[in-house]
Amino acid sequence: MSELKSKREALIGPLSVGEVLDAAANIVAERFISSDVYSSADKVKEYLKFKLVPYEREVFGVMFLTSQHALIDFEELFFGTVNMTTVYPREIVKAALKNNAAAVILAHNHPSGEPEPSQADRNITQRIQQALSLVDIDVLDHIIVGKESMSFAERGLI
């Protein structure tokens, strides 16, 4: 076992605990990509949990979807501090057009673990919806990941 570790380290160097955890989370998350899990808020929340829970600061990402709601890509677009991040609707529109998305699911984490949306969360969601509607891209949901996850769509906020 140590011989294998030595060969790996010689080729790619030692991995940090964070890199190992990130790789493991990506492997688990990739399992979801091959199946149609984006028609259920519970499955979307599960997918996003693997992507966003490890962060100790706010990260805002977007799932870009086809017209049949199959995943094209998930991108982490904005990185902030422990309790906020700045989000630019223009950059989301650019990324959605680049991915040729027909729909998106917005997502961000709350490192505090409390998934309740703030007024700022509600406002930015509305601004993003307005911007994407100009180019005929639907916002299906906005998920806030915390100890539990919260869906704007399930709460009637979208």
N, C-alpha and C positions, 0 to 999 in steps of 0.2 A: 504494500500500500504506500509506504513512504517513497519507494522507488518511482511509482506512478506520479505521486505528488511532485517529486523532484523534477521529473521529465516535463510535467505540465508547467511548473514554475520556470523552468529553463526556456520553454517556448513562449509563454504568455505572461509570466510574472505571477506573483501571489495575488489572490483575490481577497478583497476586504469582505467583512461580514455583510455589509450593505450591498455589495455587488452580488454576492451569493443569494441574498434574500430577494433582490430585484430580479435576478434571473429566474428564481423559483416562482415568483409572482407572475412573471411573463409566461412561463410554461403553463401554469394553471389557467391564466387568462386566455391563452391561445386555444385551449380546449374548447372554449365557448365560441370561438370564431367560426369553427367548422359547422356549427349547428345554428338553426334559426332561433335565437334567444332574444331577439329584439322586439318581439311582439308582446312581451310580458315585462311589466315594470320590475317584478321581482328578479327576473333573470338579468335584466340590465343592471339593477342595483348590485347583484352578486358579482357581475363582471367588473363594474366600476370599483367595487370594494377592493378587489385585488390590485387594481391600478393605482388607487389614490390613498388608501389607508396608511401605507408606510411613511408618507411624508409628514414632517414636523412643521411644515409651513403650508399655507394655502396654495393649491395648484388648481388652475381652471383648465379643463380639457373639453374636447368636443368629439363625439362619435359622428362620423360622416357616413350617411346611409344612402343606399340606392332607393329607387321608387318602391321597391318591394321590401324595404327596410333591412336589407342585408348590409353588413358592415363593410365599408370601403376601407376605413382607417380610423384609428383613434389617435388624436394628437393632443399633447399637453402644450397649451399655447401661452399661458401666463403663469408666472411664479411670483408669489408675494411674501408676506411675513406670517407670523403666527396667527394673525387675526384678520388679514385683509390682503387682497390682491387687486391690482388695477387691470380692468378688462376693456379692450377696445373692440367695439362691434365691427369696425372697418376691417380689422385683421381676421375676424371670424368669417366675414363675407369673402375676403380674398382666399382664405383656406378652403372654404366650402366650394367656391368656384374652381379652384385648382384641383380639388378632388372630384369634381363633377357630381356633387352630392345633390340629391333631390330632397333630403331631409336631414336633420341633425338632432342629436340629443346632447344637451349641455350638461356639464358636470363639474362640480368642484367639491373639495373636502373642507371640513371644519376640523382643524387639529384639536380643538377643545373637546370634540366628540359630540357636541350638541348640534343636531341637524336642523334646528328651527331656522327658517329663512329670515334674514334681516330685511329691513326696508331697502337697503342697498341691493340685496340679492334680487328682490322683486323688481326694482327699478331697472337693473341691468338686463334682466331677462326680457322685460318689455321692450327695451331699446334694441336688443339683439333680434327679437321677433320682428320689430318694425323694419329693421335694416334688411333682414333676410327675406321678408315678404316682398321687397322691391325687386328681387331677382328670383321669385317663385320657389323659394326653399322653405320648407315647413320646419318649425321647431316642435318636435313631438313631446319633449319633456325637458325638465331641468332637474337633475338629481343632486342632492346634497348628501355627501358621504360623511358619516360620523360614527359613533358607536352603533347607531342604527342609521338607515338611509331614509331620506325623505324625497318623495316624488311630487313635483309641482302638479303634474297631470292628475295624479290620484287625489290631490287636494282641490282640484278644480281651479288652480291658479294659472293654468295654460289653457 
